[in-house]
Amino acid sequence: MTGLNTILIVLGLFLAGGFYSFQKQQMPKSVVILLAIGSVMCLAAGVLRIQGIWD
């Protein structure tokens, strides 16, 4: 696992935590959706890099 994989996964988890927090606080749906999309993209990119599918 390289440094970029770790950064992508940590960033994805951080955004997922923000998504959960903003959803609990009933923030605007657009902000919650953007955080959700960002977290999924970061987590997916990190996992794909670990699996060696995406270099």
mmCIF entry with sequence, helices, sheets and N, C-alpha, C, O atoms, coordinates in Angstrom:
data_MODEL
# 
_entry.id   MODEL 
# 
_entity.id                         1 
_entity.type                       polymer 
_entity.pdbx_number_of_molecules   1 
# 
_entity_poly.entity_id                      1 
_entity_poly.type                           'polypeptide(L)' 
_entity_poly.nstd_linkage                   no 
_entity_poly.nstd_monomer                   no 
_entity_poly.pdbx_seq_one_letter_code       MTGLNTILIVLGLFLAGGFYSFQKQQMPKSVVILLAIGSVMCLAAGVLRIQGIWD 
_entity_poly.pdbx_seq_one_letter_code_can   MTGLNTILIVLGLFLAGGFYSFQKQQMPKSVVILLAIGSVMCLAAGVLRIQGIWD 
_entity_poly.pdbx_strand_id                 A 
# 
loop_
_entity_poly_seq.entity_id 
_entity_poly_seq.num 
_entity_poly_seq.mon_id 
_entity_poly_seq.hetero 
1 1  MET n 
1 2  THR n 
1 3  GLY n 
1 4  LEU n 
1 5  ASN n 
1 6  THR n 
1 7  ILE n 
1 8  LEU n 
1 9  ILE n 
1 10 VAL n 
1 11 LEU n 
1 12 GLY n 
1 13 LEU n 
1 14 PHE n 
1 15 LEU n 
1 16 ALA n 
1 17 GLY n 
1 18 GLY n 
1 19 PHE n 
1 20 TYR n 
1 21 SER n 
1 22 PHE n 
1 23 GLN n 
1 24 LYS n 
1 25 GLN n 
1 26 GLN n 
1 27 MET n 
1 28 PRO n 
1 29 LYS n 
1 30 SER n 
1 31 VAL n 
1 32 VAL n 
1 33 ILE n 
1 34 LEU n 
1 35 LEU n 
1 36 ALA n 
1 37 ILE n 
1 38 GLY n 
1 39 SER n 
1 40 VAL n 
1 41 MET n 
1 42 CYS n 
1 43 LEU n 
1 44 ALA n 
1 45 ALA n 
1 46 GLY n 
1 47 VAL n 
1 48 LEU n 
1 49 ARG n 
1 50 ILE n 
1 51 GLN n 
1 52 GLY n 
1 53 ILE n 
1 54 TRP n 
1 55 ASP n 
# 
_struct_asym.id          A 
_struct_asym.entity_id   1 
# 
loop_
_struct_conf.conf_type_id 
_struct_conf.id 
_struct_conf.pdbx_PDB_helix_id 
_struct_conf.beg_label_comp_id 
_struct_conf.beg_label_asym_id 
_struct_conf.beg_label_seq_id 
_struct_conf.pdbx_beg_PDB_ins_code 
_struct_conf.end_label_comp_id 
_struct_conf.end_label_asym_id 
_struct_conf.end_label_seq_id 
_struct_conf.pdbx_end_PDB_ins_code 
_struct_conf.beg_auth_comp_id 
_struct_conf.beg_auth_asym_id 
_struct_conf.beg_auth_seq_id 
_struct_conf.end_auth_comp_id 
_struct_conf.end_auth_asym_id 
_struct_conf.end_auth_seq_id 
_struct_conf.pdbx_PDB_helix_class 
_struct_conf.details 
_struct_conf.pdbx_PDB_helix_length 
HELX_P HELX_P1 AA1 GLY A 3  ? LYS A 24 ? GLY A 3  LYS A 24 1 ? 22 
HELX_P HELX_P2 AA2 LYS A 29 ? GLN A 51 ? LYS A 29 GLN A 51 1 ? 23 
# 
_struct_conf_type.id          HELX_P 
_struct_conf_type.criteria    ? 
_struct_conf_type.reference   ? 
# 
loop_
_atom_site.group_PDB 
_atom_site.id 
_atom_site.type_symbol 
_atom_site.label_atom_id 
_atom_site.label_alt_id 
_atom_site.label_comp_id 
_atom_site.label_asym_id 
_atom_site.label_entity_id 
_atom_site.label_seq_id 
_atom_site.pdbx_PDB_ins_code 
_atom_site.Cartn_x 
_atom_site.Cartn_y 
_atom_site.Cartn_z 
_atom_site.occupancy 
_atom_site.B_iso_or_equiv 
_atom_site.pdbx_formal_charge 
_atom_site.auth_seq_id 
_atom_site.auth_comp_id 
_atom_site.auth_asym_id 
_atom_site.auth_atom_id 
_atom_site.pdbx_PDB_model_num 
ATOM 1   N N  . MET A 1 1  ? 0.849   -1.176 0.000   1.00 0.00 ? 1  MET A N  1 
ATOM 2   C CA . MET A 1 1  ? 0.000   0.000  0.000   1.00 0.00 ? 1  MET A CA 1 
ATOM 3   C C  . MET A 1 1  ? 0.895   1.239  0.000   1.00 0.00 ? 1  MET A C  1 
ATOM 4   O O  . MET A 1 1  ? 1.782   1.384  0.841   1.00 0.00 ? 1  MET A O  1 
ATOM 5   N N  . THR A 1 2  ? 0.646   2.110  -0.944  1.00 0.00 ? 2  THR A N  1 
ATOM 6   C CA . THR A 1 2  ? 1.462   3.317  -1.059  1.00 0.00 ? 2  THR A CA 1 
ATOM 7   C C  . THR A 1 2  ? 0.853   4.462  -0.276  1.00 0.00 ? 2  THR A C  1 
ATOM 8   O O  . THR A 1 2  ? -0.242  4.350  0.275   1.00 0.00 ? 2  THR A O  1 
ATOM 9   N N  . GLY A 1 3  ? 1.575   5.552  -0.240  1.00 0.00 ? 3  GLY A N  1 
ATOM 10  C CA . GLY A 1 3  ? 1.107   6.730  0.474   1.00 0.00 ? 3  GLY A CA 1 
ATOM 11  C C  . GLY A 1 3  ? -0.166  7.306  -0.131  1.00 0.00 ? 3  GLY A C  1 
ATOM 12  O O  . GLY A 1 3  ? -1.040  7.779  0.595   1.00 0.00 ? 3  GLY A O  1 
ATOM 13  N N  . LEU A 1 4  ? -0.276  7.269  -1.468  1.00 0.00 ? 4  LEU A N  1 
ATOM 14  C CA . LEU A 1 4  ? -1.468  7.813  -2.118  1.00 0.00 ? 4  LEU A CA 1 
ATOM 15  C C  . LEU A 1 4  ? -2.708  6.995  -1.774  1.00 0.00 ? 4  LEU A C  1 
ATOM 16  O O  . LEU A 1 4  ? -3.788  7.550  -1.573  1.00 0.00 ? 4  LEU A O  1 
ATOM 17  N N  . ASN A 1 5  ? -2.551  5.678  -1.706  1.00 0.00 ? 5  ASN A N  1 
ATOM 18  C CA . ASN A 1 5  ? -3.685  4.830  -1.296  1.00 0.00 ? 5  ASN A CA 1 
ATOM 19  C C  . ASN A 1 5  ? -4.173  5.239  0.082   1.00 0.00 ? 5  ASN A C  1 
ATOM 20  O O  . ASN A 1 5  ? -5.373  5.402  0.307   1.00 0.00 ? 5  ASN A O  1 
ATOM 21  N N  . THR A 1 6  ? -3.240  5.402  0.993   1.00 0.00 ? 6  THR A N  1 
ATOM 22  C CA . THR A 1 6  ? -3.587  5.765  2.366   1.00 0.00 ? 6  THR A CA 1 
ATOM 23  C C  . THR A 1 6  ? -4.276  7.121  2.410   1.00 0.00 ? 6  THR A C  1 
ATOM 24  O O  . THR A 1 6  ? -5.275  7.291  3.108   1.00 0.00 ? 6  THR A O  1 
ATOM 25  N N  . ILE A 1 7  ? -3.748  8.083  1.669   1.00 0.00 ? 7  ILE A N  1 
ATOM 26  C CA . ILE A 1 7  ? -4.342  9.419  1.645   1.00 0.00 ? 7  ILE A CA 1 
ATOM 27  C C  . ILE A 1 7  ? -5.763  9.369  1.092   1.00 0.00 ? 7  ILE A C  1 
ATOM 28  O O  . ILE A 1 7  ? -6.664  10.005 1.640   1.00 0.00 ? 7  ILE A O  1 
ATOM 29  N N  . LEU A 1 8  ? -5.969  8.619  0.014   1.00 0.00 ? 8  LEU A N  1 
ATOM 30  C CA . LEU A 1 8  ? -7.303  8.523  -0.579  1.00 0.00 ? 8  LEU A CA 1 
ATOM 31  C C  . LEU A 1 8  ? -8.298  7.882  0.378   1.00 0.00 ? 8  LEU A C  1 
ATOM 32  O O  . LEU A 1 8  ? -9.434  8.343  0.492   1.00 0.00 ? 8  LEU A O  1 
ATOM 33  N N  . ILE A 1 9  ? -7.886  6.831  1.061   1.00 0.00 ? 9  ILE A N  1 
ATOM 34  C CA . ILE A 1 9  ? -8.793  6.141  1.978   1.00 0.00 ? 9  ILE A CA 1 
ATOM 35  C C  . ILE A 1 9  ? -9.085  7.012  3.205   1.00 0.00 ? 9  ILE A C  1 
ATOM 36  O O  . ILE A 1 9  ? -10.229 7.083  3.654   1.00 0.00 ? 9  ILE A O  1 
ATOM 37  N N  . VAL A 1 10 ? -8.068  7.665  3.743   1.00 0.00 ? 10 VAL A N  1 
ATOM 38  C CA . VAL A 1 10 ? -8.286  8.537  4.904   1.00 0.00 ? 10 VAL A CA 1 
ATOM 39  C C  . VAL A 1 10 ? -9.179  9.716  4.518   1.00 0.00 ? 10 VAL A C  1 
ATOM 40  O O  . VAL A 1 10 ? -10.072 10.090 5.278   1.00 0.00 ? 10 VAL A O  1 
ATOM 41  N N  . LEU A 1 11 ? -8.944  10.300 3.350   1.00 0.00 ? 11 LEU A N  1 
ATOM 42  C CA . LEU A 1 11 ? -9.790  11.398 2.884   1.00 0.00 ? 11 LEU A CA 1 
ATOM 43  C C  . LEU A 1 11 ? -11.230 10.933 2.681   1.00 0.00 ? 11 LEU A C  1 
ATOM 44  O O  . LEU A 1 11 ? -12.171 11.645 3.030   1.00 0.00 ? 11 LEU A O  1 
ATOM 45  N N  . GLY A 1 12 ? -11.399 9.738  2.116   1.00 0.00 ? 12 GLY A N  1 
ATOM 46  C CA . GLY A 1 12 ? -12.741 9.190  1.929   1.00 0.00 ? 12 GLY A CA 1 
ATOM 47  C C  . GLY A 1 12 ? -13.453 8.967  3.249   1.00 0.00 ? 12 GLY A C  1 
ATOM 48  O O  . GLY A 1 12 ? -14.642 9.264  3.370   1.00 0.00 ? 12 GLY A O  1 
ATOM 49  N N  . LEU A 1 13 ? -12.741 8.445  4.244   1.00 0.00 ? 13 LEU A N  1 
ATOM 50  C CA . LEU A 1 13 ? -13.346 8.235  5.562   1.00 0.00 ? 13 LEU A CA 1 
ATOM 51  C C  . LEU A 1 13 ? -13.677 9.558  6.239   1.00 0.00 ? 13 LEU A C  1 
ATOM 52  O O  . LEU A 1 13 ? -14.705 9.680  6.904   1.00 0.00 ? 13 LEU A O  1 
ATOM 53  N N  . PHE A 1 14 ? -12.798 10.555 6.069   1.00 0.00 ? 14 PHE A N  1 
ATOM 54  C CA . PHE A 1 14 ? -13.056 11.881 6.620   1.00 0.00 ? 14 PHE A CA 1 
ATOM 55  C C  . PHE A 1 14 ? -14.315 12.490 5.995   1.00 0.00 ? 14 PHE A C  1 
ATOM 56  O O  . PHE A 1 14 ? -15.149 13.059 6.698   1.00 0.00 ? 14 PHE A O  1 
ATOM 57  N N  . LEU A 1 15 ? -14.445 12.366 4.673   1.00 0.00 ? 15 LEU A N  1 
ATOM 58  C CA . LEU A 1 15 ? -15.630 12.895 3.992   1.00 0.00 ? 15 LEU A CA 1 
ATOM 59  C C  . LEU A 1 15 ? -16.886 12.114 4.386   1.00 0.00 ? 15 LEU A C  1 
ATOM 60  O O  . LEU A 1 15 ? -17.968 12.691 4.498   1.00 0.00 ? 15 LEU A O  1 
ATOM 61  N N  . ALA A 1 16 ? -16.743 10.813 4.595   1.00 0.00 ? 16 ALA A N  1 
ATOM 62  C CA . ALA A 1 16 ? -17.887 10.009 5.031   1.00 0.00 ? 16 ALA A CA 1 
ATOM 63  C C  . ALA A 1 16 ? -18.345 10.452 6.422   1.00 0.00 ? 16 ALA A C  1 
ATOM 64  O O  . ALA A 1 16 ? -19.545 10.499 6.692   1.00 0.00 ? 16 ALA A O  1 
ATOM 65  N N  . GLY A 1 17 ? -17.407 10.773 7.297   1.00 0.00 ? 17 GLY A N  1 
ATOM 66  C CA . GLY A 1 17 ? -17.764 11.290 8.614   1.00 0.00 ? 17 GLY A CA 1 
ATOM 67  C C  . GLY A 1 17 ? -18.459 12.632 8.512   1.00 0.00 ? 17 GLY A C  1 
ATOM 68  O O  . GLY A 1 17 ? -19.414 12.895 9.243   1.00 0.00 ? 17 GLY A O  1 
ATOM 69  N N  . GLY A 1 18 ? -17.992 13.483 7.612   1.00 0.00 ? 18 GLY A N  1 
ATOM 70  C CA . GLY A 1 18 ? -18.649 14.768 7.371   1.00 0.00 ? 18 GLY A CA 1 
ATOM 71  C C  . GLY A 1 18 ? -20.053 14.577 6.825   1.00 0.00 ? 18 GLY A C  1 
ATOM 72  O O  . GLY A 1 18 ? -20.982 15.291 7.202   1.00 0.00 ? 18 GLY A O  1 
ATOM 73  N N  . PHE A 1 19 ? -20.196 13.605 5.934   1.00 0.00 ? 19 PHE A N  1 
ATOM 74  C CA . PHE A 1 19 ? -21.519 13.281 5.374   1.00 0.00 ? 19 PHE A CA 1 
ATOM 75  C C  . PHE A 1 19 ? -22.476 12.879 6.486   1.00 0.00 ? 19 PHE A C  1 
ATOM 76  O O  . PHE A 1 19 ? -23.607 13.360 6.539   1.00 0.00 ? 19 PHE A O  1 
ATOM 77  N N  . TYR A 1 20 ? -22.028 12.004 7.367   1.00 0.00 ? 20 TYR A N  1 
ATOM 78  C CA . TYR A 1 20 ? -22.875 11.537 8.478   1.00 0.00 ? 20 TYR A CA 1 
ATOM 79  C C  . TYR A 1 20 ? -23.244 12.704 9.401   1.00 0.00 ? 20 TYR A C  1 
ATOM 80  O O  . TYR A 1 20 ? -24.397 12.846 9.807   1.00 0.00 ? 20 TYR A O  1 
ATOM 81  N N  . SER A 1 21 ? -22.253 13.532 9.722   1.00 0.00 ? 21 SER A N  1 
ATOM 82  C CA . SER A 1 21 ? -22.489 14.661 10.621  1.00 0.00 ? 21 SER A CA 1 
ATOM 83  C C  . SER A 1 21 ? -23.450 15.674 9.999   1.00 0.00 ? 21 SER A C  1 
ATOM 84  O O  . SER A 1 21 ? -24.373 16.144 10.665  1.00 0.00 ? 21 SER A O  1 
ATOM 85  N N  . PHE A 1 22 ? -23.239 16.008 8.738   1.00 0.00 ? 22 PHE A N  1 
ATOM 86  C CA . PHE A 1 22 ? -24.101 16.985 8.075   1.00 0.00 ? 22 PHE A CA 1 
ATOM 87  C C  . PHE A 1 22 ? -25.512 16.451 7.916   1.00 0.00 ? 22 PHE A C  1 
ATOM 88  O O  . PHE A 1 22 ? -26.479 17.208 8.001   1.00 0.00 ? 22 PHE A O  1 
ATOM 89  N N  . GLN A 1 23 ? -25.637 15.141 7.684   1.00 0.00 ? 23 GLN A N  1 
ATOM 90  C CA . GLN A 1 23 ? -26.963 14.552 7.538   1.00 0.00 ? 23 GLN A CA 1 
ATOM 91  C C  . GLN A 1 23 ? -27.710 14.616 8.874   1.00 0.00 ? 23 GLN A C  1 
ATOM 92  O O  . GLN A 1 23 ? -28.909 14.895 8.903   1.00 0.00 ? 23 GLN A O  1 
ATOM 93  N N  . LYS A 1 24 ? -27.001 14.356 9.981   1.00 0.00 ? 24 LYS A N  1 
ATOM 94  C CA . LYS A 1 24 ? -27.624 14.435 11.309  1.00 0.00 ? 24 LYS A CA 1 
ATOM 95  C C  . LYS A 1 24 ? -28.067 15.856 11.639  1.00 0.00 ? 24 LYS A C  1 
ATOM 96  O O  . LYS A 1 24 ? -29.091 16.056 12.292  1.00 0.00 ? 24 LYS A O  1 
ATOM 97  N N  . GLN A 1 25 ? -27.292 16.847 11.186  1.00 0.00 ? 25 GLN A N  1 
ATOM 98  C CA . GLN A 1 25 ? -27.620 18.246 11.461  1.00 0.00 ? 25 GLN A CA 1 
ATOM 99  C C  . GLN A 1 25 ? -28.650 18.800 10.480  1.00 0.00 ? 25 GLN A C  1 
ATOM 100 O O  . GLN A 1 25 ? -29.048 19.960 10.587  1.00 0.00 ? 25 GLN A O  1 
ATOM 101 N N  . GLN A 1 26 ? -29.074 17.995 9.545   1.00 0.00 ? 26 GLN A N  1 
ATOM 102 C CA . GLN A 1 26 ? -30.053 18.368 8.524   1.00 0.00 ? 26 GLN A CA 1 
ATOM 103 C C  . GLN A 1 26 ? -29.586 19.577 7.713   1.00 0.00 ? 26 GLN A C  1 
ATOM 104 O O  . GLN A 1 26 ? -30.318 20.549 7.526   1.00 0.00 ? 26 GLN A O  1 
ATOM 105 N N  . MET A 1 27 ? -28.351 19.484 7.243   1.00 0.00 ? 27 MET A N  1 
ATOM 106 C CA . MET A 1 27 ? -27.791 20.518 6.376   1.00 0.00 ? 27 MET A CA 1 
ATOM 107 C C  . MET A 1 27 ? -28.467 20.427 5.008   1.00 0.00 ? 27 MET A C  1 
ATOM 108 O O  . MET A 1 27 ? -29.186 19.465 4.740   1.00 0.00 ? 27 MET A O  1 
ATOM 109 N N  . PRO A 1 28 ? -28.243 21.419 4.139   1.00 0.00 ? 28 PRO A N  1 
ATOM 110 C CA . PRO A 1 28 ? -28.853 21.375 2.801   1.00 0.00 ? 28 PRO A CA 1 
ATOM 111 C C  . PRO A 1 28 ? -28.487 20.095 2.051   1.00 0.00 ? 28 PRO A C  1 
ATOM 112 O O  . PRO A 1 28 ? -27.355 19.618 2.124   1.00 0.00 ? 28 PRO A O  1 
ATOM 113 N N  . LYS A 1 29 ? -29.453 19.558 1.340   1.00 0.00 ? 29 LYS A N  1 
ATOM 114 C CA . LYS A 1 29 ? -29.249 18.277 0.644   1.00 0.00 ? 29 LYS A CA 1 
ATOM 115 C C  . LYS A 1 29 ? -28.095 18.334 -0.343  1.00 0.00 ? 29 LYS A C  1 
ATOM 116 O O  . LYS A 1 29 ? -27.399 17.335 -0.524  1.00 0.00 ? 29 LYS A O  1 
ATOM 117 N N  . SER A 1 30 ? -27.872 19.473 -0.985  1.00 0.00 ? 30 SER A N  1 
ATOM 118 C CA . SER A 1 30 ? -26.798 19.570 -1.978  1.00 0.00 ? 30 SER A CA 1 
ATOM 119 C C  . SER A 1 30 ? -25.427 19.353 -1.333  1.00 0.00 ? 30 SER A C  1 
ATOM 120 O O  . SER A 1 30 ? -24.561 18.710 -1.926  1.00 0.00 ? 30 SER A O  1 
ATOM 121 N N  . VAL A 1 31 ? -25.226 19.884 -0.125  1.00 0.00 ? 31 VAL A N  1 
ATOM 122 C CA . VAL A 1 31 ? -23.955 19.708 0.576   1.00 0.00 ? 31 VAL A CA 1 
ATOM 123 C C  . VAL A 1 31 ? -23.775 18.248 0.970   1.00 0.00 ? 31 VAL A C  1 
ATOM 124 O O  . VAL A 1 31 ? -22.686 17.694 0.821   1.00 0.00 ? 31 VAL A O  1 
ATOM 125 N N  . VAL A 1 32 ? -24.829 17.628 1.468   1.00 0.00 ? 32 VAL A N  1 
ATOM 126 C CA . VAL A 1 32 ? -24.774 16.231 1.885   1.00 0.00 ? 32 VAL A CA 1 
ATOM 127 C C  . VAL A 1 32 ? -24.477 15.339 0.683   1.00 0.00 ? 32 VAL A C  1 
ATOM 128 O O  . VAL A 1 32 ? -23.675 14.411 0.783   1.00 0.00 ? 32 VAL A O  1 
ATOM 129 N N  . ILE A 1 33 ? -25.116 15.612 -0.447  1.00 0.00 ? 33 ILE A N  1 
ATOM 130 C CA . ILE A 1 33 ? -24.897 14.812 -1.655  1.00 0.00 ? 33 ILE A CA 1 
ATOM 131 C C  . ILE A 1 33 ? -23.463 14.971 -2.156  1.00 0.00 ? 33 ILE A C  1 
ATOM 132 O O  . ILE A 1 33 ? -22.836 13.986 -2.546  1.00 0.00 ? 33 ILE A O  1 
ATOM 133 N N  . LEU A 1 34 ? -22.936 16.193 -2.153  1.00 0.00 ? 34 LEU A N  1 
ATOM 134 C CA . LEU A 1 34 ? -21.554 16.408 -2.590  1.00 0.00 ? 34 LEU A CA 1 
ATOM 135 C C  . LEU A 1 34 ? -20.561 15.674 -1.697  1.00 0.00 ? 34 LEU A C  1 
ATOM 136 O O  . LEU A 1 34 ? -19.600 15.087 -2.193  1.00 0.00 ? 34 LEU A O  1 
ATOM 137 N N  . LEU A 1 35 ? -20.784 15.702 -0.389  1.00 0.00 ? 35 LEU A N  1 
ATOM 138 C CA . LEU A 1 35 ? -19.903 14.973 0.519   1.00 0.00 ? 35 LEU A CA 1 
ATOM 139 C C  . LEU A 1 35 ? -19.988 13.463 0.283   1.00 0.00 ? 35 LEU A C  1 
ATOM 140 O O  . LEU A 1 35 ? -18.973 12.767 0.306   1.00 0.00 ? 35 LEU A O  1 
ATOM 141 N N  . ALA A 1 36 ? -21.195 12.969 0.058   1.00 0.00 ? 36 ALA A N  1 
ATOM 142 C CA . ALA A 1 36 ? -21.370 11.533 -0.193  1.00 0.00 ? 36 ALA A CA 1 
ATOM 143 C C  . ALA A 1 36 ? -20.640 11.123 -1.464  1.00 0.00 ? 36 ALA A C  1 
ATOM 144 O O  . ALA A 1 36 ? -19.931 10.117 -1.473  1.00 0.00 ? 36 ALA A O  1 
ATOM 145 N N  . ILE A 1 37 ? -20.804 11.880 -2.522  1.00 0.00 ? 37 ILE A N  1 
ATOM 146 C CA . ILE A 1 37 ? -20.142 11.563 -3.791  1.00 0.00 ? 37 ILE A CA 1 
ATOM 147 C C  . ILE A 1 37 ? -18.628 11.620 -3.635  1.00 0.00 ? 37 ILE A C  1 
ATOM 148 O O  . ILE A 1 37 ? -17.915 10.743 -4.124  1.00 0.00 ? 37 ILE A O  1 
ATOM 149 N N  . GLY A 1 38 ? -18.137 12.654 -2.953  1.00 0.00 ? 38 GLY A N  1 
ATOM 150 C CA . GLY A 1 38 ? -16.691 12.783 -2.742  1.00 0.00 ? 38 GLY A CA 1 
ATOM 151 C C  . GLY A 1 38 ? -16.118 11.626 -1.942  1.00 0.00 ? 38 GLY A C  1 
ATOM 152 O O  . GLY A 1 38 ? -15.050 11.109 -2.268  1.00 0.00 ? 38 GLY A O  1 
ATOM 153 N N  . SER A 1 39 ? -16.826 11.219 -0.895  1.00 0.00 ? 39 SER A N  1 
ATOM 154 C CA . SER A 1 39 ? -16.310 10.126 -0.069  1.00 0.00 ? 39 SER A CA 1 
ATOM 155 C C  . SER A 1 39 ? -16.304 8.811  -0.830  1.00 0.00 ? 39 SER A C  1 
ATOM 156 O O  . SER A 1 39 ? -15.350 8.040  -0.724  1.00 0.00 ? 39 SER A O  1 
ATOM 157 N N  . VAL A 1 40 ? -17.352 8.545  -1.593  1.00 0.00 ? 40 VAL A N  1 
ATOM 158 C CA . VAL A 1 40 ? -17.399 7.307  -2.381  1.00 0.00 ? 40 VAL A CA 1 
ATOM 159 C C  . VAL A 1 40 ? -16.299 7.292  -3.426  1.00 0.00 ? 40 VAL A C  1 
ATOM 160 O O  . VAL A 1 40 ? -15.661 6.261  -3.638  1.00 0.00 ? 40 VAL A O  1 
ATOM 161 N N  . MET A 1 41 ? -16.068 8.427  -4.085  1.00 0.00 ? 41 MET A N  1 
ATOM 162 C CA . MET A 1 41 ? -15.013 8.484  -5.110  1.00 0.00 ? 41 MET A CA 1 
ATOM 163 C C  . MET A 1 41 ? -13.635 8.254  -4.510  1.00 0.00 ? 41 MET A C  1 
ATOM 164 O O  . MET A 1 41 ? -12.828 7.517  -5.077  1.00 0.00 ? 41 MET A O  1 
ATOM 165 N N  . CYS A 1 42 ? -13.355 8.882  -3.360  1.00 0.00 ? 42 CYS A N  1 
ATOM 166 C CA . CYS A 1 42 ? -12.043 8.706  -2.727  1.00 0.00 ? 42 CYS A CA 1 
ATOM 167 C C  . CYS A 1 42 ? -11.838 7.282  -2.236  1.00 0.00 ? 42 CYS A C  1 
ATOM 168 O O  . CYS A 1 42 ? -10.773 6.698  -2.438  1.00 0.00 ? 42 CYS A O  1 
ATOM 169 N N  . LEU A 1 43 ? -12.853 6.723  -1.592  1.00 0.00 ? 43 LEU A N  1 
ATOM 170 C CA . LEU A 1 43 ? -12.733 5.352  -1.107  1.00 0.00 ? 43 LEU A CA 1 
ATOM 171 C C  . LEU A 1 43 ? -12.576 4.365  -2.262  1.00 0.00 ? 43 LEU A C  1 
ATOM 172 O O  . LEU A 1 43 ? -11.758 3.448  -2.189  1.00 0.00 ? 43 LEU A O  1 
ATOM 173 N N  . ALA A 1 44 ? -13.354 4.551  -3.321  1.00 0.00 ? 44 ALA A N  1 
ATOM 174 C CA . ALA A 1 44 ? -13.256 3.652  -4.476  1.00 0.00 ? 44 ALA A CA 1 
ATOM 175 C C  . ALA A 1 44 ? -11.883 3.758  -5.127  1.00 0.00 ? 44 ALA A C  1 
ATOM 176 O O  . ALA A 1 44 ? -11.293 2.741  -5.489  1.00 0.00 ? 44 ALA A O  1 
ATOM 177 N N  . ALA A 1 45 ? -11.371 4.968  -5.280  1.00 0.00 ? 45 ALA A N  1 
ATOM 178 C CA . ALA A 1 45 ? -10.052 5.141  -5.893  1.00 0.00 ? 45 ALA A CA 1 
ATOM 179 C C  . ALA A 1 45 ? -8.969  4.492  -5.042  1.00 0.00 ? 45 ALA A C  1 
ATOM 180 O O  . ALA A 1 45 ? -8.060  3.859  -5.578  1.00 0.00 ? 45 ALA A O  1 
ATOM 181 N N  . GLY A 1 46 ? -9.052  4.640  -3.727  1.00 0.00 ? 46 GLY A N  1 
ATOM 182 C CA . GLY A 1 46 ? -8.061  4.012  -2.856  1.00 0.00 ? 46 GLY A CA 1 
ATOM 183 C C  . GLY A 1 46 ? -8.106  2.504  -2.929  1.00 0.00 ? 46 GLY A C  1 
ATOM 184 O O  . GLY A 1 46 ? -7.062  1.855  -2.979  1.00 0.00 ? 46 GLY A O  1 
ATOM 185 N N  . VAL A 1 47 ? -9.307  1.931  -2.936  1.00 0.00 ? 47 VAL A N  1 
ATOM 186 C CA . VAL A 1 47 ? -9.450  0.468  -3.003  1.00 0.00 ? 47 VAL A CA 1 
ATOM 187 C C  . VAL A 1 47 ? -8.985  -0.049 -4.356  1.00 0.00 ? 47 VAL A C  1 
ATOM 188 O O  . VAL A 1 47 ? -8.322  -1.084 -4.430  1.00 0.00 ? 47 VAL A O  1 
ATOM 189 N N  . LEU A 1 48 ? -9.326  0.664  -5.428  1.00 0.00 ? 48 LEU A N  1 
ATOM 190 C CA . LEU A 1 48 ? -8.887  0.222  -6.758  1.00 0.00 ? 48 LEU A CA 1 
ATOM 191 C C  . LEU A 1 48 ? -7.367  0.272  -6.879  1.00 0.00 ? 48 LEU A C  1 
ATOM 192 O O  . LEU A 1 48 ? -6.769  -0.584 -7.531  1.00 0.00 ? 48 LEU A O  1 
ATOM 193 N N  . ARG A 1 49 ? -6.744  1.259  -6.261  1.00 0.00 ? 49 ARG A N  1 
ATOM 194 C CA . ARG A 1 49 ? -5.278  1.330  -6.298  1.00 0.00 ? 49 ARG A CA 1 
ATOM 195 C C  . ARG A 1 49 ? -4.659  0.189  -5.498  1.00 0.00 ? 49 ARG A C  1 
ATOM 196 O O  . ARG A 1 49 ? -3.637  -0.365 -5.904  1.00 0.00 ? 49 ARG A O  1 
ATOM 197 N N  . ILE A 1 50 ? -5.263  -0.167 -4.371  1.00 0.00 ? 50 ILE A N  1 
ATOM 198 C CA . ILE A 1 50 ? -4.756  -1.290 -3.566  1.00 0.00 ? 50 ILE A CA 1 
ATOM 199 C C  . ILE A 1 50 ? -4.862  -2.577 -4.358  1.00 0.00 ? 50 ILE A C  1 
ATOM 200 O O  . ILE A 1 50 ? -3.946  -3.400 -4.337  1.00 0.00 ? 50 ILE A O  1 
ATOM 201 N N  . GLN A 1 51 ? -5.975  -2.758 -5.058  1.00 0.00 ? 51 GLN A N  1 
ATOM 202 C CA . GLN A 1 51 ? -6.189  -3.985 -5.831  1.00 0.00 ? 51 GLN A CA 1 
ATOM 203 C C  . GLN A 1 51 ? -5.325  -4.028 -7.086  1.00 0.00 ? 51 GLN A C  1 
ATOM 204 O O  . GLN A 1 51 ? -5.208  -5.079 -7.716  1.00 0.00 ? 51 GLN A O  1 
ATOM 205 N N  . GLY A 1 52 ? -4.724  -2.912 -7.454  1.00 0.00 ? 52 GLY A N  1 
ATOM 206 C CA . GLY A 1 52 ? -3.856  -2.875 -8.634  1.00 0.00 ? 52 GLY A CA 1 
ATOM 207 C C  . GLY A 1 52 ? -4.626  -2.719 -9.930  1.00 0.00 ? 52 GLY A C  1 
ATOM 208 O O  . GLY A 1 52 ? -4.066  -2.915 -11.008 1.00 0.00 ? 52 GLY A O  1 
ATOM 209 N N  . ILE A 1 53 ? -5.912  -2.367 -9.841  1.00 0.00 ? 53 ILE A N  1 
ATOM 210 C CA . ILE A 1 53 ? -6.721  -2.207 -11.058 1.00 0.00 ? 53 ILE A CA 1 
ATOM 211 C C  . ILE A 1 53 ? -6.442  -0.857 -11.700 1.00 0.00 ? 53 ILE A C  1 
ATOM 212 O O  . ILE A 1 53 ? -6.400  -0.731 -12.924 1.00 0.00 ? 53 ILE A O  1 
ATOM 213 N N  . TRP A 1 54 ? -6.254  0.145  -10.857 1.00 0.00 ? 54 TRP A N  1 
ATOM 214 C CA . TRP A 1 54 ? -6.030  1.493  -11.362 1.00 0.00 ? 54 TRP A CA 1 
ATOM 215 C C  . TRP A 1 54 ? -4.667  1.963  -10.909 1.00 0.00 ? 54 TRP A C  1 
ATOM 216 O O  . TRP A 1 54 ? -4.408  2.059  -9.710  1.00 0.00 ? 54 TRP A O  1 
ATOM 217 N N  . ASP A 1 55 ? -3.795  2.257  -11.851 1.00 0.00 ? 55 ASP A N  1 
ATOM 218 C CA . ASP A 1 55 ? -2.440  2.734  -11.498 1.00 0.00 ? 55 ASP A CA 1 
ATOM 219 C C  . ASP A 1 55 ? -2.431  4.185  -11.714 1.00 0.00 ? 55 ASP A C  1 
ATOM 220 O O  . ASP A 1 55 ? -1.410  4.836  -11.492 1.00 0.00 ? 55 ASP A O  1 
# 
